Amino acid sequence: MIDLIILFVLLKRDLTMYSIRKRITDNFLPFTSPSFGAIKPALVRLEKNNCINSSKVMSGGGKLSIYYSITNDGLKELKKLLLNPFSLNPLQFLSDAKVKICCMSFLKKEDAGLLLEEIKSNAYLHKTNAQKILDDEYNPVDFYLLPTSFEYLLYLLESSNIPLVYCHSSWQINNITSASSSMYIYPSEIDPSVLIVCEISSHANQVI
């Protein structure tokens, strides 16, 4: 998924590795916060596969920086990654589905519709499996991910004709950050036919 996210943040402009990490943090913090140790090998891999190019630029202050840009092969790879089948692991599916919804604006309408249908069918499958396990009296309640998480996605995708706007926001508690987050879905005040999907993350446990 790191390859998909890097290619997506490079769509608008060329970026250095540090700027790539900042863009990922700004836009995908509720889902992932990769370290430079994860981003660097991904950049090497993407450049080796001709998905991105790198160029060295000398700043006015004499500092040499490496900028990365997406190629035509990178655009094709981004589309391929967005439309690739989801993992059978329910936790991985939820994580990947949220990331793909964030990046869905890159796809044409027909491809976006296919992606939404696949998310919907996978969510139904995992919700059904989760409910079966929870209904088993021999399993503890916390044995499996509760179906509620999948119901959020199912509600979101109940009609592929409903326009979606995705955003996320966060707040801080005593200058502390946290990984916890919740998804909220509500109609737009400007156009009630548009659903706003908002990922709210509360921050605790890690000092900024």
C-alpha positions as CSV (number, residue, x, y, z in Angstrom):
1,M,0.0,0.0,0.0
2,I,3.0,2.3,0.5
3,D,3.7,2.3,-3.3
4,L,0.1,3.4,-4.0
5,I,0.2,6.2,-1.5
6,I,3.6,7.5,-2.8
7,L,2.4,7.5,-6.4
8,F,-0.8,9.3,-5.3
9,V,1.0,12.1,-3.5
10,L,3.3,12.7,-6.5
11,L,0.3,13.3,-8.8
12,K,0.2,17.1,-8.2
13,R,3.9,18.0,-8.0
14,D,7.4,16.7,-7.7
15,L,8.5,16.1,-4.1
16,T,11.6,15.3,-2.1
17,M,11.5,12.2,0.2
18,Y,10.9,14.5,3.2
19,S,8.0,16.3,1.5
20,I,6.5,12.9,0.5
21,R,6.5,11.8,4.1
22,K,4.9,15.1,5.1
23,R,2.2,14.8,2.5
24,I,1.5,11.2,3.6
25,T,1.3,12.3,7.2
26,D,-1.0,15.3,6.3
27,N,-3.4,13.2,4.2
28,F,-3.2,9.6,5.5
29,L,-2.4,9.9,9.3
30,P,-5.5,8.1,10.4
31,F,-4.5,5.0,8.4
32,T,-0.7,5.0,8.2
33,S,2.4,6.9,9.1
34,P,5.4,5.3,7.4
35,S,8.9,6.0,8.5
36,F,11.8,7.1,6.2
37,G,13.0,3.5,6.6
38,A,9.8,2.3,4.8
39,I,9.6,5.2,2.2
40,K,13.2,5.0,1.0
41,P,13.1,1.4,-0.2
42,A,9.7,2.0,-1.8
43,L,11.1,4.9,-3.8
44,V,14.1,2.8,-4.9
45,R,11.7,0.0,-6.0
46,L,9.3,2.4,-7.8
47,E,12.2,4.0,-9.7
48,K,13.7,0.7,-10.6
49,N,10.3,-0.2,-12.1
50,N,10.2,3.1,-14.0
51,C,7.2,4.3,-12.1
52,I,9.0,7.4,-10.9
53,N,12.0,9.5,-11.9
54,S,14.5,11.3,-9.6
55,S,16.4,14.4,-10.3
56,K,19.0,16.3,-8.3
57,V,18.3,20.0,-7.8
58,M,20.6,22.6,-6.2
59,S,18.8,25.2,-4.1
60,G,19.8,28.8,-3.9
61,G,21.5,28.1,-0.6
62,G,23.7,25.5,-2.2
63,K,21.8,22.5,-0.8
64,L,21.4,19.5,-3.1
65,S,18.0,17.9,-3.0
66,I,16.5,14.9,-4.8
67,Y,13.1,15.4,-6.3
68,Y,10.8,12.5,-7.4
69,S,8.2,12.7,-10.1
70,I,5.6,10.2,-11.4
71,T,6.0,8.8,-14.9
72,N,3.4,7.5,-17.4
73,D,4.2,3.9,-16.2
74,G,3.7,5.2,-12.7
75,L,0.2,6.4,-13.6
76,K,-0.6,3.0,-15.0
77,E,0.8,1.3,-11.9
78,L,-1.3,3.6,-9.6
79,K,-4.5,2.6,-11.5
80,K,-3.4,-1.1,-11.2
81,L,-2.8,-0.8,-7.5
82,L,-6.2,0.9,-6.9
83,L,-8.0,-1.9,-8.8
84,N,-6.0,-4.8,-7.4
85,P,-8.1,-7.4,-5.4
86,F,-8.3,-6.8,-1.7
87,S,-6.6,-8.9,0.9
88,L,-8.7,-11.8,2.4
89,N,-7.6,-10.6,5.9
90,P,-10.5,-8.5,7.3
91,L,-8.2,-6.0,9.2
92,Q,-6.0,-5.5,6.1
93,F,-9.1,-5.0,4.0
94,L,-10.5,-2.3,6.2
95,S,-7.2,-0.4,6.2
96,D,-6.7,-0.8,2.4
97,A,-10.3,0.2,1.6
98,K,-10.0,3.5,3.5
99,V,-6.7,4.3,1.7
100,K,-8.2,3.5,-1.7
101,I,-11.3,5.6,-1.0
102,C,-8.9,8.5,-0.3
103,C,-7.1,7.9,-3.6
104,M,-10.2,7.2,-5.7
105,S,-10.3,10.7,-7.2
106,F,-7.6,9.5,-9.6
107,L,-9.8,7.0,-11.3
108,K,-12.3,7.6,-14.1
109,K,-16.0,7.3,-13.1
110,E,-16.3,3.7,-14.5
111,D,-13.2,2.4,-12.7
112,A,-14.3,4.2,-9.5
113,G,-17.6,2.4,-9.7
114,L,-15.9,-0.9,-10.0
115,L,-13.7,-0.1,-7.0
116,L,-16.8,0.8,-4.9
117,E,-18.6,-2.3,-5.9
118,E,-15.6,-4.5,-4.8
119,I,-15.3,-2.7,-1.5
120,K,-19.1,-3.2,-1.0
121,S,-18.9,-7.0,-1.8
122,N,-15.9,-7.5,0.4
123,A,-17.5,-5.6,3.3
124,Y,-20.6,-7.8,3.1
125,L,-18.4,-10.9,3.1
126,H,-16.3,-9.9,6.1
127,K,-19.3,-8.7,8.0
128,T,-21.1,-12.0,7.5
129,N,-18.1,-14.0,8.5
130,A,-17.5,-11.8,11.6
131,Q,-21.2,-12.2,12.7
132,K,-21.0,-16.0,12.3
133,I,-17.9,-16.2,14.5
134,L,-19.5,-13.8,17.1
135,D,-22.7,-15.9,17.2
136,D,-20.6,-18.9,18.2
137,E,-21.1,-19.2,22.0
138,Y,-17.7,-20.7,22.3
139,N,-15.9,-17.6,21.1
140,P,-15.3,-14.7,23.4
141,V,-16.9,-11.4,22.3
142,D,-13.5,-9.8,21.4
143,F,-12.4,-12.8,19.5
144,Y,-13.0,-11.1,16.1
145,L,-13.4,-7.7,14.7
146,L,-16.9,-6.5,15.3
147,P,-19.2,-6.3,12.2
148,T,-19.9,-2.6,13.0
149,S,-16.7,-1.5,11.2
150,F,-17.9,-3.2,8.0
151,E,-21.4,-1.6,8.4
152,Y,-19.8,1.8,8.1
153,L,-18.5,0.9,4.7
154,L,-21.7,-0.8,3.6
155,Y,-23.7,2.3,4.6
156,L,-21.2,4.4,2.7
157,L,-21.5,2.3,-0.4
158,E,-25.2,1.4,-0.3
159,S,-25.7,3.2,-3.5
160,S,-22.8,3.6,-6.0
161,N,-24.8,6.6,-7.4
162,I,-24.2,8.7,-4.3
163,P,-21.4,11.2,-4.8
164,L,-18.7,10.9,-2.1
165,V,-16.5,13.5,-0.5
166,Y,-13.7,12.2,1.7
167,C,-11.9,14.2,4.4
168,H,-10.2,13.7,7.7
169,S,-9.5,15.9,10.7
170,S,-7.8,15.5,14.0
171,W,-7.5,17.2,17.4
172,Q,-4.9,17.2,20.1
173,I,-5.3,16.5,23.8
174,N,-2.5,18.1,25.9
175,N,-0.1,18.1,22.9
176,I,-0.3,14.3,22.8
177,T,-1.1,12.3,19.7
178,S,-2.8,9.0,19.3
179,A,-3.7,6.4,16.6
180,S,-7.3,6.1,17.5
181,S,-9.9,7.2,14.9
182,S,-13.5,7.0,14.0
183,M,-15.4,7.3,10.7
184,Y,-18.4,9.6,10.4
185,I,-20.8,9.8,7.5
186,Y,-23.2,12.7,7.0
187,P,-25.0,14.6,4.2
188,S,-23.5,17.8,2.9
189,E,-25.2,21.0,4.0
190,I,-24.8,22.4,0.5
191,D,-26.0,19.4,-1.3
192,P,-27.7,16.7,0.8
193,S,-27.3,14.2,-2.1
194,V,-23.6,14.2,-1.4
195,L,-22.2,12.1,1.5
196,I,-19.3,13.5,3.5
197,V,-17.1,10.7,4.8
198,C,-14.9,12.1,7.6
199,E,-12.2,10.2,9.5
200,I,-11.8,11.8,12.9
201,S,-8.6,10.9,14.8
202,S,-8.1,11.9,18.4
203,H,-4.5,12.2,19.5
204,A,-3.0,10.5,22.6
205,N,0.0,8.5,23.7
206,Q,2.7,9.9,21.5
207,V,4.3,13.2,22.3
208,I,4.5,15.4,19.2
